Structure formats: structure tokens, C-alpha cells
Amino acid sequence: MGSIERERILRYRPERSRIRFICARGILKQLLGSYAGLNPQDIRFDYGPLGKPYLKADVDMPIQFNATHTRNEALYAFCCGAELGVDIEFTSRSVNHEQLARKKLTLEECQFYDSLSEERRRKFILSLWTRKEAYGKARGVGIRYPLNAANLIGTEGLNNAIVTDQRGVTWEIVQLSPKEGITACVVTEGEGWRFRCFRLGE
Ligand SMILES: CC(C)(COP(=O)(O)OP(=O)(O)OC[C@H]1O[C@@H](n2cnc3c(N)ncnc32)[C@H](O)[C@@H]1OP(=O)(O)O)[C@@H](O)C(=O)NCCC(=O)NCCS
């Protein structure tokens, strides 16, 4: 375990959060270990300027990953040679969707939101939020970017989409429903990725 991980474990309160962090890190290291052919205990991370974790540079394997967790659910994504980001949300989460829409969506996203029934708006916002967060995480900035300037909906709303950022880099957005009541998104640099999804023990 690295010193950053040790410090984080000590900082977590309440204990439930600490245990969740330890479990999530443990699972991440097991999975990374199996993909990279490493002993999970030997896995160390480097961090981007805004905290995005990467497999330590001395590992001769271009494997990239990203992780997200909420309550007792976690989603991990892995690929070779491209940046990626993931996010999950419970669709039952209570949010002020009207305020979020007006503040954080682009004009086009807002127009789509306005075309939906009241009932579908909250779910749309939560799914779109996973897009916004996964896109930011793929780019290493989290939600520290102008969310209302990045148009992330597809031609039919939440269908899979390809977007190009200001630097001309393309990003593939894939929306997932990994489980009843959960919406998720994976954003990967480039396009044409083939996805394989696995569910770990219930
Ligand atoms: C990245 C961010 C969106 C995560 O928010 P969250 O509610 O904890 O969301 P998630 O559960 O979806 O993601 C957590 C995981 O994202 C990854 N992560 C952390 N920072 C990241 C970043 N800048 N980019 C991509 N992924 C990141 C980690 O694997 C983390 O897992 P861990 O907490 O077990 O280490 C949020 O922290 C953020 O916007 N950060 C921006 C930068 C910032 O403020 N950094 C402060 C330290 S410099």
C-alpha cells in the first residue's frame, strides 16, 4: 500500500466510509493485477494533476482504468492505450433537477430536457450527469470544467454518442444500466471500442 492510500484510509470518517474505500481499492487492485499480470499487493499508483489515478509508470503495460462508487455499488472500467472515465448514480437519488438543468446543461441538452415529461426529467438529468462526470473523469478533470459548455447528448438523447472536444480529440460515450435503479456511463478516448461487461458477486 502506498503512503497516499494509507493517509486516505486514516482520514475516512465514519468507519463505514473507510471500509468502503478499502474494499473498493482492494477490488480495483485485484482486477488490475489480473489484467496487468501483477501481484495486487505490488500495485502502486501515480496521480494526474487533479487526482486521476494511473498505474505507476514503471509498469510496462499501457493499461488504463477508472472507477466510481456510490453507497455499496462500484463500477470499474479498463482498456489499453486510451483515457477513460466512468460514473454511476442511483436513479432514485433526489436532485433539484430543474435547477441542475438550467445551470449545468447546454442549450441543446436543455431543449431535450424541456421536451420530456416531468416524470422522465429527473432520470434524464441523473443519466446525463453520469455523462458529464464520466467525460470529465476521462479527461482527468473530474467535474472541474464548464459543464454547460460540453454537449453530451446523442441524436436521441441518451443513446451512445461520439463527441469531439476543443482539442479535436474524440470521445465515445456509452450509457449503461448495470442494475435495476442504477444508471452509468463510460467515456473512452477515440471510437469503435468493443465493450465486455462483467458483474462481480451480488
Ligand atoms: C473526480 C471526481 C468527479 C470524483 O467524484 P466522486 O463523487 O468521488 O466520484 P466517483 O465515485 O465517481 O469517483 C471516485 C474515483 O474517481 C477517480 N478519480 C479521482 N480523481 C479523478 C480525476 N481527477 N479524474 C478522473 N478520475 C478521478 C478515483 O479512482 C476515485 O476513486 P477513489 O476515491 O476510490 O480513489 C471529483 O473528485 C472531482 O471533480 N475532482 C476534480 C478535481 C479535484 O477537485 N481534485 C481535488 C484534489 S486535487
The ligand as an SDF file (V2000), in Angstrom:
LIG
                    3D

 48 50  0  0  0  0  0  0  0  0999 V2000
  -13.1660   13.0830   -9.7700 C   0  0  0  0  0  0  0  0  0  0  0  0
  -14.4440   13.4570   -9.0550 C   0  0  0  0  0  0  0  0  0  0  0  0
  -15.5200   13.7620  -10.0840 C   0  0  0  0  0  0  0  0  0  0  0  0
  -14.8560   12.2350   -8.2090 C   0  0  0  0  0  0  0  0  0  0  0  0
  -16.0350   12.4640   -7.5290 O   0  0  0  0  0  0  0  0  0  0  0  0
  -16.7200   11.3140   -6.6090 P   0  0  0  0  0  0  0  0  0  0  0  0
  -18.0390   11.8000   -6.2450 O   0  0  0  0  0  0  0  0  0  0  0  0
  -15.7850   10.8680   -5.5620 O   0  0  0  0  0  0  0  0  0  0  0  0
  -16.9470   10.2720   -7.7110 O   0  0  0  0  0  0  0  0  0  0  0  0
  -16.6850    8.7620   -8.0770 P   0  0  0  0  0  0  0  0  0  0  0  0
  -17.0370    7.7880   -7.0210 O   0  0  0  0  0  0  0  0  0  0  0  0
  -17.3890    8.6760   -9.3680 O   0  0  0  0  0  0  0  0  0  0  0  0
  -15.1120    8.6560   -8.4130 O   0  0  0  0  0  0  0  0  0  0  0  0
  -14.1030    8.4110   -7.4790 C   0  0  0  0  0  0  0  0  0  0  0  0
  -12.9440    7.8090   -8.2320 C   0  0  0  0  0  0  0  0  0  0  0  0
  -12.5530    8.6300   -9.3430 O   0  0  0  0  0  0  0  0  0  0  0  0
  -11.1560    8.5090   -9.5710 C   0  0  0  0  0  0  0  0  0  0  0  0
  -10.6470    9.8850   -9.6610 N   0  0  0  0  0  0  0  0  0  0  0  0
  -10.2540   10.7320   -8.6810 C   0  0  0  0  0  0  0  0  0  0  0  0
   -9.8980   11.9190   -9.2130 N   0  0  0  0  0  0  0  0  0  0  0  0
  -10.0760   11.8130  -10.5420 C   0  0  0  0  0  0  0  0  0  0  0  0
   -9.8670   12.7190  -11.6400 C   0  0  0  0  0  0  0  0  0  0  0  0
   -9.4080   13.9630  -11.4680 N   0  0  0  0  0  0  0  0  0  0  0  0
  -10.1610   12.2780  -12.8930 N   0  0  0  0  0  0  0  0  0  0  0  0
  -10.6150   11.0230  -13.0830 C   0  0  0  0  0  0  0  0  0  0  0  0
  -10.8310   10.1210  -12.0990 N   0  0  0  0  0  0  0  0  0  0  0  0
  -10.5650   10.5240  -10.8350 C   0  0  0  0  0  0  0  0  0  0  0  0
  -10.5870    7.6940   -8.4260 C   0  0  0  0  0  0  0  0  0  0  0  0
  -10.3810    6.3670   -8.8850 O   0  0  0  0  0  0  0  0  0  0  0  0
  -11.6990    7.7400   -7.3870 C   0  0  0  0  0  0  0  0  0  0  0  0
  -11.7530    6.5590   -6.6330 O   0  0  0  0  0  0  0  0  0  0  0  0
  -11.1940    6.5430   -5.1180 P   0  0  0  0  0  0  0  0  0  0  0  0
  -11.9480    7.6220   -4.4040 O   0  0  0  0  0  0  0  0  0  0  0  0
  -11.5220    5.1730   -4.6440 O   0  0  0  0  0  0  0  0  0  0  0  0
   -9.7450    6.8310   -5.2380 O   0  0  0  0  0  0  0  0  0  0  0  0
  -14.2930   14.7050   -8.1560 C   0  0  0  0  0  0  0  0  0  0  0  0
  -13.4510   14.3780   -7.0690 O   0  0  0  0  0  0  0  0  0  0  0  0
  -13.6860   15.8730   -8.9220 C   0  0  0  0  0  0  0  0  0  0  0  0
  -14.3420   16.5590   -9.6890 O   0  0  0  0  0  0  0  0  0  0  0  0
  -12.4110   16.1230   -8.7930 N   0  0  0  0  0  0  0  0  0  0  0  0
  -11.8240   17.2330   -9.5650 C   0  0  0  0  0  0  0  0  0  0  0  0
  -10.5260   17.5900   -9.1460 C   0  0  0  0  0  0  0  0  0  0  0  0
  -10.4520   17.9520   -7.7020 C   0  0  0  0  0  0  0  0  0  0  0  0
  -11.2400   18.6860   -7.1540 O   0  0  0  0  0  0  0  0  0  0  0  0
   -9.4330   17.3710   -7.1140 N   0  0  0  0  0  0  0  0  0  0  0  0
   -9.1220   17.5910   -5.7310 C   0  0  0  0  0  0  0  0  0  0  0  0
   -7.7730   17.0130   -5.4520 C   0  0  0  0  0  0  0  0  0  0  0  0
   -6.5190   17.7200   -6.4820 S   0  0  0  0  0  0  0  0  0  0  0  0
  1  2  1  0
  2  3  1  0
  2  4  1  0
  2 36  1  0
  4  5  1  0
  5  6  1  0
  6  7  2  0
  6  8  1  0
  6  9  1  0
  9 10  1  0
 10 11  2  0
 10 12  1  0
 10 13  1  0
 13 14  1  0
 14 15  1  0
 15 16  1  0
 15 30  1  0
 16 17  1  0
 17 18  1  0
 17 28  1  0
 18 19  1  0
 18 27  1  0
 19 20  2  0
 20 21  1  0
 21 22  1  0
 21 27  2  0
 22 23  1  0
 22 24  2  0
 24 25  1  0
 25 26  2  0
 26 27  1  0
 28 29  1  0
 28 30  1  0
 30 31  1  0
 31 32  1  0
 32 33  2  0
 32 34  1  0
 32 35  1  0
 36 37  1  0
 36 38  1  0
 38 39  2  0
 38 40  1  0
 40 41  1  0
 41 42  1  0
 42 43  1  0
 43 44  2  0
 43 45  1  0
 45 46  1  0
 46 47  1  0
 47 48  1  0
M  END
$$$$
